[in-house]
Amino acid sequence: MDPAALHRLFGALSSRRGGESTAIELPGADLAAAHLLCADLQGANLAGARLDGAKLGGANLAGARLDAASLVNADLTGADLRWADLSGALLGGALFTAADLRGARLPRSFSSASSLSGARVDASACARSGLDEEAILALAGAGASFDDIASFSSPLRDALASAGAVAESAERSRRLAPPESQRVSAPPDAQRLGAGPESQRVSAPPESQRVSAPPDAQRLGAGPDSRRMTAAPSSQRIPEAPSSQRLGAGPEPQRVSAPPESRRHGAAAGAPRRAAGASRQLAEEPLLARPVELRLALAGAALLLVLATAVALAKIPPPGLLRAAQAGGALGAALLTFALPLLGAERGAARALAARLVLAALVATLVHGVDPSRLAVFRLRATLVSGDAAGRAAAVRLLARSGHRHFDGLDLSGIELASADLSQTSFRNARLAGADLSGAALMESTFEGADLSGANLRGADLTGADADQARGWELAECDAATELPGDGACVLGHPVRAPQPAQDATARSAHEGAPPAGAL
Protein backbone atom coordinates (compact mmCIF):
# COMPACT_ATOMS: atom_id res chain seq x y z
CA MET A 1 0.00 0.00 0.00
CA ASP A 2 1.22 3.47 -0.87
CA PRO A 3 0.84 5.69 2.25
CA ALA A 4 1.11 8.89 0.21
CA ALA A 5 -1.71 7.85 -2.12
CA LEU A 6 -3.84 6.76 0.85
CA HIS A 7 -3.21 10.12 2.54
CA ARG A 8 -4.28 11.99 -0.60
CA LEU A 9 -7.40 9.84 -0.86
CA PHE A 10 -8.43 10.42 2.76
CA GLY A 11 -7.83 14.17 2.31
CA ALA A 12 -10.15 14.22 -0.70
CA LEU A 13 -12.79 12.18 1.15
CA SER A 14 -12.61 14.57 4.10
CA SER A 15 -13.14 17.54 1.75
CA ARG A 16 -16.16 15.81 0.22
CA ARG A 17 -17.64 15.23 3.65
CA GLY A 18 -17.26 18.97 4.20
CA GLY A 19 -19.41 19.68 1.16
CA GLU A 20 -16.67 20.38 -1.39
CA SER A 21 -16.72 18.77 -4.83
CA THR A 22 -13.12 17.55 -4.73
CA ALA A 23 -11.93 15.43 -7.64
CA ILE A 24 -10.17 12.15 -6.84
CA GLU A 25 -7.36 11.44 -9.29
CA LEU A 26 -5.36 8.36 -8.23
CA PRO A 27 -4.69 6.36 -11.41
CA GLY A 28 -2.34 3.45 -10.79
CA ALA A 29 -2.29 4.03 -7.01
CA ASP A 30 -1.48 1.15 -4.65
CA LEU A 31 -4.45 0.94 -2.25
CA ALA A 32 -4.34 -2.76 -1.51
CA ALA A 33 -6.26 -3.82 1.64
CA ALA A 34 -7.51 -0.24 2.19
CA HIS A 35 -10.62 0.11 4.40
CA LEU A 36 -13.02 2.35 2.45
CA LEU A 37 -16.39 1.21 3.73
CA CYS A 38 -19.22 3.50 2.53
CA ALA A 39 -16.64 5.94 1.09
CA ASP A 40 -17.79 8.63 -1.37
CA LEU A 41 -15.73 7.72 -4.45
CA GLN A 42 -18.20 8.95 -7.02
CA GLY A 43 -16.47 9.76 -10.32
CA ALA A 44 -13.05 8.82 -8.92
CA ASN A 45 -10.25 8.03 -11.38
CA LEU A 46 -8.77 4.74 -10.13
CA ALA A 47 -7.78 3.38 -13.52
CA GLY A 48 -5.08 0.75 -13.16
CA ALA A 49 -5.14 1.08 -9.36
CA ARG A 50 -4.28 -1.86 -7.11
CA LEU A 51 -7.23 -2.55 -4.80
CA ASP A 52 -6.58 -6.19 -3.96
CA GLY A 53 -8.35 -7.14 -0.74
CA ALA A 54 -9.78 -3.61 -0.31
CA LYS A 55 -12.92 -3.18 1.82
CA LEU A 56 -15.34 -1.21 -0.35
CA GLY A 57 -18.65 -2.41 1.04
CA GLY A 58 -21.40 0.16 0.55
CA ALA A 59 -19.02 2.57 -1.23
CA ASN A 60 -20.36 5.05 -3.79
CA LEU A 61 -18.39 4.29 -6.96
CA ALA A 62 -20.96 5.62 -9.40
CA GLY A 63 -19.25 6.74 -12.61
CA ALA A 64 -15.82 5.77 -11.27
CA ARG A 65 -12.99 4.67 -13.54
CA LEU A 66 -11.75 1.22 -12.53
CA ASP A 67 -10.59 0.10 -15.95
CA ALA A 68 -7.54 -2.20 -15.79
CA ALA A 69 -7.71 -2.02 -11.97
CA SER A 70 -6.89 -5.04 -9.81
CA LEU A 71 -9.79 -5.95 -7.49
CA VAL A 72 -8.72 -9.47 -6.59
CA ASN A 73 -10.47 -10.60 -3.37
CA ALA A 74 -11.90 -7.09 -2.89
CA ASP A 75 -15.18 -6.73 -1.00
CA LEU A 76 -17.72 -4.56 -2.86
CA THR A 77 -20.83 -5.83 -1.11
CA GLY A 78 -23.69 -3.37 -1.63
CA ALA A 79 -21.45 -0.92 -3.54
CA ASP A 80 -22.98 1.54 -6.00
CA LEU A 81 -21.20 0.92 -9.31
CA ARG A 82 -23.72 2.46 -11.67
CA TRP A 83 -22.06 3.57 -14.93
CA ALA A 84 -18.64 2.66 -13.56
CA ASP A 85 -15.93 1.45 -15.95
CA LEU A 86 -14.65 -2.01 -14.98
CA SER A 87 -13.36 -2.97 -18.41
CA GLY A 88 -10.15 -4.96 -18.21
CA ALA A 89 -10.32 -5.17 -14.40
CA LEU A 90 -9.06 -8.26 -12.53
CA LEU A 91 -11.95 -9.55 -10.40
CA GLY A 92 -10.88 -12.98 -9.21
CA GLY A 93 -12.48 -13.72 -5.84
CA ALA A 94 -14.14 -10.29 -5.60
CA LEU A 95 -17.46 -9.99 -3.75
CA PHE A 96 -20.23 -8.11 -5.58
CA THR A 97 -23.12 -9.26 -3.41
CA ALA A 98 -26.10 -6.88 -3.77
CA ALA A 99 -23.96 -4.44 -5.78
CA ASP A 100 -25.68 -2.07 -8.22
CA LEU A 101 -24.04 -2.51 -11.64
CA ARG A 102 -26.67 -0.91 -13.85
CA GLY A 103 -25.11 0.88 -16.80
CA ALA A 104 -21.60 -0.25 -15.80
CA ARG A 105 -19.01 -1.43 -18.31
CA LEU A 106 -18.08 -4.96 -17.29
CA PRO A 107 -15.37 -7.34 -18.45
CA ARG A 108 -16.48 -10.51 -20.20
CA SER A 109 -14.99 -12.56 -17.36
CA PHE A 110 -17.11 -10.73 -14.79
CA SER A 111 -18.84 -13.97 -13.82
CA SER A 112 -15.51 -15.12 -12.32
CA ALA A 113 -16.19 -12.94 -9.27
CA SER A 114 -16.69 -15.15 -6.23
CA SER A 115 -20.18 -13.81 -5.44
CA LEU A 116 -22.73 -11.98 -7.56
CA SER A 117 -25.74 -12.88 -5.45
CA GLY A 118 -28.29 -10.08 -5.64
CA ALA A 119 -26.12 -7.92 -7.92
CA ARG A 120 -28.25 -5.78 -10.23
CA VAL A 121 -27.42 -5.62 -13.94
CA ASP A 122 -29.47 -4.09 -16.75
CA ALA A 123 -29.56 -4.19 -20.53
CA SER A 124 -27.52 -0.98 -20.87
CA ALA A 125 -24.66 -2.55 -18.90
CA CYS A 126 -24.73 -5.61 -21.16
CA ALA A 127 -24.76 -3.40 -24.25
CA ARG A 128 -21.87 -1.20 -23.05
CA SER A 129 -19.86 -4.27 -22.12
CA GLY A 130 -20.57 -6.08 -25.40
CA LEU A 131 -21.81 -9.20 -23.59
CA ASP A 132 -23.39 -11.89 -25.72
CA GLU A 133 -26.13 -14.27 -24.59
CA GLU A 134 -23.63 -16.77 -23.24
CA ALA A 135 -21.97 -14.16 -21.00
CA ILE A 136 -25.37 -12.86 -19.84
CA LEU A 137 -26.50 -16.36 -18.90
CA ALA A 138 -23.19 -16.87 -17.09
CA LEU A 139 -23.93 -13.76 -15.00
CA ALA A 140 -27.42 -15.09 -14.27
CA GLY A 141 -25.90 -18.41 -13.22
CA ALA A 142 -23.54 -16.57 -10.84
CA GLY A 143 -26.52 -15.01 -9.04
CA ALA A 144 -26.99 -11.62 -10.77
CA SER A 145 -30.49 -10.27 -11.37
CA PHE A 146 -31.44 -8.24 -14.44
CA ASP A 147 -33.49 -5.06 -14.83
CA ASP A 148 -34.92 -3.60 -18.05
CA ILE A 149 -34.71 -6.74 -20.20
CA ALA A 150 -37.28 -5.62 -22.77
CA SER A 151 -34.49 -5.22 -25.35
CA PHE A 152 -33.38 -8.84 -24.91
CA SER A 153 -34.66 -11.47 -27.29
CA SER A 154 -37.65 -13.50 -26.18
CA PRO A 155 -35.68 -16.77 -25.70
CA LEU A 156 -33.11 -14.94 -23.55
CA ARG A 157 -35.86 -13.34 -21.46
CA ASP A 158 -37.47 -16.72 -20.91
CA ALA A 159 -34.11 -18.26 -20.01
CA LEU A 160 -33.42 -15.54 -17.46
CA ALA A 161 -36.89 -15.90 -16.02
CA SER A 162 -36.55 -19.65 -15.69
CA ALA A 163 -33.19 -19.13 -13.93
CA GLY A 164 -34.82 -16.73 -11.46
CA ALA A 165 -32.49 -13.90 -12.56
CA VAL A 166 -35.15 -11.30 -13.39
CA ALA A 167 -35.90 -8.54 -10.90
CA GLU A 168 -39.52 -7.75 -10.09
CA SER A 169 -39.57 -4.60 -12.25
CA ALA A 170 -37.95 -6.47 -15.13
CA GLU A 171 -40.38 -9.36 -14.72
CA ARG A 172 -43.27 -6.93 -15.00
CA SER A 173 -41.91 -5.55 -18.29
CA ARG A 174 -41.18 -9.09 -19.55
CA ARG A 175 -44.68 -10.22 -18.75
CA LEU A 176 -46.22 -7.60 -21.03
CA ALA A 177 -44.39 -8.95 -24.05
CA PRO A 178 -45.59 -12.61 -24.43
CA PRO A 179 -48.97 -13.22 -26.06
CA GLU A 180 -50.06 -15.37 -23.10
CA SER A 181 -50.37 -12.35 -20.84
CA GLN A 182 -52.54 -10.62 -23.43
CA ARG A 183 -54.96 -13.55 -23.48
CA VAL A 184 -55.42 -13.41 -19.72
CA SER A 185 -55.82 -9.63 -19.44
CA ALA A 186 -58.04 -9.27 -22.52
CA PRO A 187 -61.45 -10.22 -21.06
CA PRO A 188 -61.93 -7.90 -18.09
CA ASP A 189 -65.43 -9.24 -17.57
CA ALA A 190 -64.04 -12.68 -16.82
CA GLN A 191 -62.12 -11.26 -13.87
CA ARG A 192 -65.33 -10.02 -12.34
CA LEU A 193 -67.18 -13.36 -12.49
CA GLY A 194 -68.08 -14.14 -8.94
CA ALA A 195 -67.62 -12.71 -5.53
CA GLY A 196 -65.96 -15.73 -3.92
CA PRO A 197 -62.30 -16.16 -3.01
CA GLU A 198 -61.69 -17.84 -6.37
CA SER A 199 -62.45 -14.62 -8.26
CA GLN A 200 -60.05 -12.75 -6.00
CA ARG A 201 -57.31 -15.15 -6.94
CA VAL A 202 -57.90 -14.47 -10.62
CA SER A 203 -57.93 -10.65 -10.38
CA ALA A 204 -55.23 -10.17 -7.77
CA PRO A 205 -51.56 -9.50 -8.50
CA PRO A 206 -50.09 -9.31 -12.00
CA GLU A 207 -47.81 -12.20 -11.10
CA SER A 208 -50.75 -14.48 -10.52
CA GLN A 209 -51.84 -14.02 -14.12
CA ARG A 210 -49.01 -16.31 -15.14
CA VAL A 211 -50.72 -19.12 -13.21
CA SER A 212 -53.76 -18.82 -15.45
CA ALA A 213 -51.75 -19.53 -18.60
CA PRO A 214 -52.37 -23.34 -18.63
CA PRO A 215 -55.74 -24.47 -19.91
CA ASP A 216 -56.78 -25.75 -16.48
CA ALA A 217 -56.37 -22.30 -14.96
CA GLN A 218 -58.55 -20.64 -17.61
CA ARG A 219 -61.65 -22.33 -16.24
CA LEU A 220 -62.90 -19.56 -14.01
CA GLY A 221 -65.66 -21.50 -12.35
CA ALA A 222 -66.10 -21.50 -8.63
CA GLY A 223 -65.80 -25.28 -8.39
CA PRO A 224 -63.09 -27.33 -6.75
CA ASP A 225 -60.96 -27.30 -9.94
CA SER A 226 -60.14 -23.64 -9.50
CA ARG A 227 -59.08 -24.30 -5.89
CA ARG A 228 -56.61 -26.93 -7.11
CA MET A 229 -54.59 -24.25 -8.95
CA THR A 230 -52.02 -24.07 -6.18
CA ALA A 231 -51.52 -27.83 -6.26
CA ALA A 232 -51.56 -28.36 -10.01
CA PRO A 233 -48.28 -28.93 -11.84
CA SER A 234 -48.68 -25.58 -13.57
CA SER A 235 -48.24 -23.80 -10.24
CA GLN A 236 -44.83 -25.37 -9.84
CA ARG A 237 -43.47 -23.08 -12.51
CA ILE A 238 -43.78 -19.96 -10.36
CA PRO A 239 -40.34 -19.76 -8.67
CA GLU A 240 -39.27 -17.09 -11.16
CA ALA A 241 -41.34 -14.41 -9.38
CA PRO A 242 -40.91 -14.15 -5.59
CA SER A 243 -44.40 -12.75 -5.07
CA SER A 244 -45.96 -15.63 -6.99
CA GLN A 245 -44.21 -18.18 -4.75
CA ARG A 246 -46.33 -17.03 -1.84
CA LEU A 247 -49.64 -18.06 -3.46
CA GLY A 248 -49.89 -21.31 -1.57
CA ALA A 249 -48.27 -20.42 1.74
CA GLY A 250 -51.33 -19.30 3.73
CA PRO A 251 -55.01 -18.37 3.43
CA GLU A 252 -55.57 -17.88 -0.23
CA PRO A 253 -57.66 -14.70 -0.27
CA GLN A 254 -55.14 -12.77 1.88
CA ARG A 255 -52.06 -13.86 -0.08
CA VAL A 256 -53.55 -13.07 -3.43
CA SER A 257 -54.66 -9.60 -2.44
CA ALA A 258 -51.57 -8.71 -0.38
CA PRO A 259 -49.10 -7.81 -3.16
CA PRO A 260 -51.35 -5.24 -4.86
CA GLU A 261 -52.20 -3.71 -1.50
CA SER A 262 -48.53 -3.47 -0.58
CA ARG A 263 -47.82 -1.80 -3.86
CA ARG A 264 -50.65 0.63 -3.30
CA HIS A 265 -49.33 1.33 0.21
CA GLY A 266 -45.85 1.80 -1.25
CA ALA A 267 -47.16 4.28 -3.79
CA ALA A 268 -49.05 6.13 -1.05
CA ALA A 269 -45.91 6.21 1.10
CA GLY A 270 -43.84 7.34 -1.87
CA ALA A 271 -46.07 10.37 -2.47
CA PRO A 272 -45.06 12.09 0.82
CA ARG A 273 -41.43 11.29 0.06
CA ARG A 274 -41.73 12.89 -3.36
CA ALA A 275 -43.48 15.89 -1.85
CA ALA A 276 -40.74 16.21 0.79
CA GLY A 277 -38.08 15.98 -1.91
CA ALA A 278 -39.83 18.67 -3.94
CA SER A 279 -40.10 20.97 -0.91
CA ARG A 280 -36.42 20.34 -0.10
CA GLN A 281 -35.51 21.22 -3.67
CA LEU A 282 -37.52 24.43 -3.44
CA ALA A 283 -35.86 25.24 -0.13
CA GLU A 284 -32.42 24.78 -1.68
CA GLU A 285 -33.11 27.11 -4.61
CA PRO A 286 -30.28 29.70 -4.77
CA LEU A 287 -31.11 33.14 -3.44
CA LEU A 288 -29.67 34.64 -6.62
CA ALA A 289 -30.85 33.02 -9.85
CA ARG A 290 -28.19 32.17 -12.40
CA PRO A 291 -29.42 34.76 -14.94
CA VAL A 292 -29.16 37.47 -12.26
CA GLU A 293 -25.60 36.40 -11.46
CA LEU A 294 -24.63 36.53 -15.13
CA ARG A 295 -26.10 40.02 -15.47
CA LEU A 296 -24.05 41.21 -12.47
CA ALA A 297 -20.91 39.71 -13.99
CA LEU A 298 -21.67 41.40 -17.31
CA ALA A 299 -22.08 44.75 -15.53
CA GLY A 300 -18.69 44.26 -13.83
CA ALA A 301 -17.01 43.48 -17.15
CA ALA A 302 -18.57 46.59 -18.73
CA LEU A 303 -17.34 48.76 -15.83
CA LEU A 304 -13.79 47.43 -16.19
CA LEU A 305 -13.87 48.05 -19.94
CA VAL A 306 -15.05 51.66 -19.50
CA LEU A 307 -12.36 52.44 -16.93
CA ALA A 308 -9.61 50.84 -19.03
CA THR A 309 -10.73 52.85 -22.07
CA ALA A 310 -10.76 56.11 -20.08
CA VAL A 311 -7.23 55.54 -18.75
CA ALA A 312 -5.96 54.55 -22.18
CA LEU A 313 -7.45 57.55 -24.00
CA ALA A 314 -6.31 60.15 -21.44
CA LYS A 315 -2.99 61.67 -22.51
CA ILE A 316 -2.01 62.21 -18.90
CA PRO A 317 -4.36 60.39 -16.50
CA PRO A 318 -5.19 62.86 -13.72
CA PRO A 319 -5.04 61.68 -10.08
CA GLY A 320 -8.85 61.75 -9.84
CA LEU A 321 -9.20 59.38 -12.78
CA LEU A 322 -6.59 57.06 -11.29
CA ARG A 323 -8.45 56.95 -7.97
CA ALA A 324 -11.73 56.27 -9.80
CA ALA A 325 -10.02 53.49 -11.76
CA GLN A 326 -8.77 51.97 -8.50
CA ALA A 327 -12.19 51.95 -6.80
CA GLY A 328 -14.16 51.05 -9.96
CA GLY A 329 -11.73 48.27 -10.84
CA ALA A 330 -12.23 46.70 -7.42
CA LEU A 331 -16.02 46.84 -7.82
CA GLY A 332 -15.92 45.49 -11.39
CA ALA A 333 -13.66 42.59 -10.41
CA ALA A 334 -15.97 41.74 -7.50
CA LEU A 335 -19.00 41.64 -9.79
CA LEU A 336 -17.09 39.58 -12.34
CA THR A 337 -16.71 36.75 -9.80
CA PHE A 338 -20.43 36.00 -10.15
CA ALA A 339 -19.69 34.48 -13.55
CA LEU A 340 -17.85 31.61 -11.82
CA PRO A 341 -19.85 28.39 -11.32
CA LEU A 342 -21.62 28.06 -8.00
CA LEU A 343 -19.89 25.67 -5.58
CA GLY A 344 -21.28 24.29 -2.34
CA ALA A 345 -24.95 24.69 -3.32
CA GLU A 346 -25.74 21.40 -1.62
CA ARG A 347 -24.88 22.98 1.73
CA GLY A 348 -27.73 25.48 1.46
CA ALA A 349 -28.62 28.57 -0.51
CA ALA A 350 -27.61 30.99 2.28
CA ARG A 351 -24.15 29.43 2.62
CA ALA A 352 -23.66 29.47 -1.14
CA LEU A 353 -24.50 33.18 -1.30
CA ALA A 354 -22.20 33.89 1.64
CA ALA A 355 -19.36 32.09 -0.14
CA ARG A 356 -20.07 34.18 -3.25
CA LEU A 357 -19.85 37.43 -1.26
CA VAL A 358 -16.66 36.38 0.56
CA LEU A 359 -14.97 35.56 -2.76
CA ALA A 360 -16.11 38.88 -4.25
CA ALA A 361 -14.77 40.81 -1.23
CA LEU A 362 -11.42 39.00 -1.43
CA VAL A 363 -11.02 39.76 -5.15
CA ALA A 364 -12.07 43.40 -4.62
CA THR A 365 -9.45 43.80 -1.87
CA LEU A 366 -6.70 42.36 -4.05
CA VAL A 367 -7.59 44.53 -7.04
CA HIS A 368 -7.90 47.67 -4.88
CA GLY A 369 -4.31 47.10 -3.73
CA VAL A 370 -3.04 47.49 -7.30
CA ASP A 371 -1.72 50.98 -8.02
CA PRO A 372 -3.51 52.16 -11.20
CA SER A 373 -0.63 54.51 -11.98
CA ARG A 374 1.41 51.41 -12.78
CA LEU A 375 -1.19 50.45 -15.34
CA ALA A 376 -0.70 53.88 -16.97
CA VAL A 377 3.09 53.52 -17.30
CA PHE A 378 2.92 52.40 -20.92
CA ARG A 379 0.66 55.31 -21.80
CA LEU A 380 2.99 57.77 -20.03
CA ARG A 381 6.05 56.32 -21.74
CA ALA A 382 4.35 56.84 -25.09
CA THR A 383 3.62 60.45 -24.09
CA LEU A 384 7.33 61.01 -23.32
CA VAL A 385 8.21 60.01 -26.86
CA SER A 386 5.46 61.68 -28.89
CA GLY A 387 3.76 64.25 -26.65
CA ASP A 388 4.17 68.00 -26.48
CA ALA A 389 6.36 69.78 -23.90
CA ALA A 390 3.57 70.15 -21.32
CA GLY A 391 2.49 66.55 -21.73
CA ARG A 392 6.03 65.27 -21.40
CA ALA A 393 6.59 67.35 -18.27
CA ALA A 394 3.40 65.99 -16.66
CA ALA A 395 4.39 62.45 -17.66
CA VAL A 396 7.82 62.86 -16.04
CA ARG A 397 6.23 64.08 -12.80
CA LEU A 398 3.71 61.20 -12.66
CA LEU A 399 6.31 58.57 -13.51
CA ALA A 400 8.72 59.94 -10.89
CA ARG A 401 5.94 60.05 -8.31
CA SER A 402 5.14 56.36 -8.94
CA GLY A 403 8.80 55.34 -8.67
CA HIS A 404 9.77 55.18 -12.37
CA ARG A 405 12.95 57.31 -12.40
CA HIS A 406 14.74 56.20 -15.55
CA PHE A 407 14.62 58.71 -18.42
CA ASP A 408 17.77 57.66 -20.26
CA GLY A 409 18.08 58.83 -23.86
CA LEU A 410 14.76 60.75 -23.88
CA ASP A 411 14.22 64.17 -25.42
CA LEU A 412 13.15 66.36 -22.47
CA SER A 413 14.38 69.64 -23.87
CA GLY A 414 12.32 72.71 -23.03
CA ILE A 415 10.02 70.98 -20.51
CA GLU A 416 8.95 72.64 -17.27
CA LEU A 417 9.98 70.63 -14.19
CA ALA A 418 10.25 73.43 -11.62
CA SER A 419 10.28 72.18 -7.99
CA ALA A 420 9.88 68.54 -9.17
CA ASP A 421 11.17 65.73 -6.99
CA LEU A 422 13.66 64.01 -9.29
CA SER A 423 16.18 62.77 -6.74
CA GLN A 424 18.12 59.62 -7.63
CA THR A 425 16.89 59.87 -11.22
CA SER A 426 18.88 58.71 -14.23
CA PHE A 427 19.14 61.16 -17.17
CA ARG A 428 21.94 59.42 -19.06
CA ASN A 429 22.27 60.73 -22.61
CA ALA A 430 18.98 62.64 -22.22
CA ARG A 431 18.38 66.03 -23.81
CA LEU A 432 17.59 68.65 -21.17
CA ALA A 433 18.58 71.72 -23.19
CA GLY A 434 16.47 74.69 -22.10
CA ALA A 435 14.59 72.63 -19.49
CA ASP A 436 13.26 74.48 -16.45
CA LEU A 437 14.70 72.64 -13.42
CA SER A 438 14.55 75.60 -11.03
CA GLY A 439 14.01 74.53 -7.44
CA ALA A 440 13.99 70.86 -8.45
CA ALA A 441 15.32 68.17 -6.12
CA LEU A 442 18.07 66.46 -8.14
CA MET A 443 20.10 64.92 -5.33
CA GLU A 444 22.23 61.94 -6.37
CA SER A 445 20.87 62.05 -9.91
CA THR A 446 22.96 60.97 -12.88
CA PHE A 447 23.62 63.30 -15.85
CA GLU A 448 26.25 61.22 -17.63
CA GLY A 449 26.25 62.29 -21.29
CA ALA A 450 23.16 64.49 -20.77
CA ASP A 451 22.84 67.82 -22.61
CA LEU A 452 22.22 70.64 -20.08
CA SER A 453 22.81 73.57 -22.42
CA GLY A 454 20.67 76.50 -21.29
CA ALA A 455 18.96 74.45 -18.55
CA ASN A 456 17.60 76.55 -15.65
CA LEU A 457 19.19 75.24 -12.44
CA ARG A 458 18.42 78.26 -10.24
CA GLY A 459 17.62 77.11 -6.70
CA ALA A 460 18.02 73.43 -7.69
CA ASP A 461 19.64 70.97 -5.32
CA LEU A 462 22.24 68.81 -7.11
CA THR A 463 24.01 67.55 -3.99
CA GLY A 464 25.78 64.29 -4.78
CA ALA A 465 24.73 64.41 -8.45
CA ASP A 466 27.02 62.93 -11.11
CA ALA A 467 27.48 65.75 -13.64
CA ASP A 468 31.19 65.36 -14.44
CA GLN A 469 30.50 64.07 -17.95
CA ALA A 470 27.43 66.20 -18.65
CA ARG A 471 27.51 68.22 -21.86
CA GLY A 472 26.84 71.98 -21.81
CA TRP A 473 27.35 72.16 -18.04
CA GLU A 474 28.96 75.60 -18.18
CA LEU A 475 26.09 76.85 -20.36
CA ALA A 476 23.43 76.08 -17.73
CA GLU A 477 22.07 78.87 -15.52
CA CYS A 478 22.49 78.95 -11.72
CA ASP A 479 22.39 81.35 -8.79
CA ALA A 480 23.58 81.58 -5.22
CA ALA A 481 20.78 79.25 -4.06
CA THR A 482 21.89 76.46 -6.40
CA GLU A 483 23.49 73.51 -4.59
CA LEU A 484 26.11 72.23 -7.03
CA PRO A 485 27.78 68.83 -6.73
CA GLY A 486 31.21 68.52 -5.14
CA ASP A 487 33.22 71.76 -4.96
CA GLY A 488 31.49 73.26 -7.98
CA ALA A 489 30.67 76.94 -7.85
CA CYS A 490 28.32 79.31 -9.64
CA VAL A 491 30.39 81.98 -11.36
CA LEU A 492 28.65 84.79 -13.22
CA GLY A 493 25.36 82.83 -13.28
CA HIS A 494 26.89 79.62 -14.71
CA PRO A 495 28.10 76.49 -12.88
CA VAL A 496 31.85 75.84 -12.87
CA ARG A 497 33.33 72.48 -12.03
CA ALA A 498 35.90 72.31 -9.23
CA PRO A 499 39.51 72.20 -10.52
CA GLN A 500 41.10 68.77 -10.67
CA PRO A 501 44.02 67.98 -8.33
CA ALA A 502 46.46 67.67 -11.25
CA GLN A 503 45.52 71.10 -12.51
CA ASP A 504 46.05 72.57 -9.02
CA ALA A 505 49.58 71.12 -8.80
CA THR A 506 50.54 72.44 -12.27
CA ALA A 507 49.30 75.92 -11.43
CA ARG A 508 51.15 75.87 -8.07
CA SER A 509 54.49 74.81 -9.63
CA ALA A 510 54.22 77.45 -12.32
CA HIS A 511 53.53 80.07 -9.69
CA GLU A 512 56.49 79.00 -7.58
CA GLY A 513 58.91 79.10 -10.57
CA ALA A 514 57.89 82.59 -11.61
CA PRO A 515 60.37 85.44 -10.85
CA PRO A 516 59.45 87.82 -8.04
CA ALA A 517 57.46 90.83 -8.95
CA GLY A 518 59.65 93.78 -9.92
CA ALA A 519 62.75 91.63 -10.61
CA LEU A 520 64.82 92.51 -13.63
Buried (B, 14 or more C-beta within 10 A) or exposed (E): BBEEBBEBBEEBBEBBEEBEEBEBEBBBBBBBBBEBBEBBBBBBBBBBBBBBBBBBBBBBBBBBBBBBBBBBBBBBBBBBBBBBBBBBBBBBBBBBBBBBBBBBBBBBBBBBBBBBBBBBBBBBBBEBBEBEBEBBBBBBEBBBBBBBBEEBEEEBBBBBBEBBBBBBEBBEBBBEBBEBBEEBBEEEEBBEBBEEBBBBBBBBBBBBBBBBBBEBBEEBEBEEBBBEBBEEEBBEBBEBBBBBBBBEEEEBBEBBBBBBEEBEEEEEEEEEEEEEEEEEEEEEEBEBEEEEBEEBBBBBBEBBEEBBEBBEEBBBBEEEBBEBBBBBBBBBBBBBBBEEEBBBBEBBBEEBBBBBEEBBEEBBEEBBEBEBBEBBBEBBBEBBEEBEBEBBBBBBBBBBEBEBBBBBEBBBBBBBBBEBBBBBBBBBBBBBBBBBBBBBBBBBBBBBBBBBBBBBBBBBBBBBBBBBEBBBBEBBBBEEEBBBBBEBEBEEEBBBBBEEEEEEEEEEEEEEEEEEEEEE
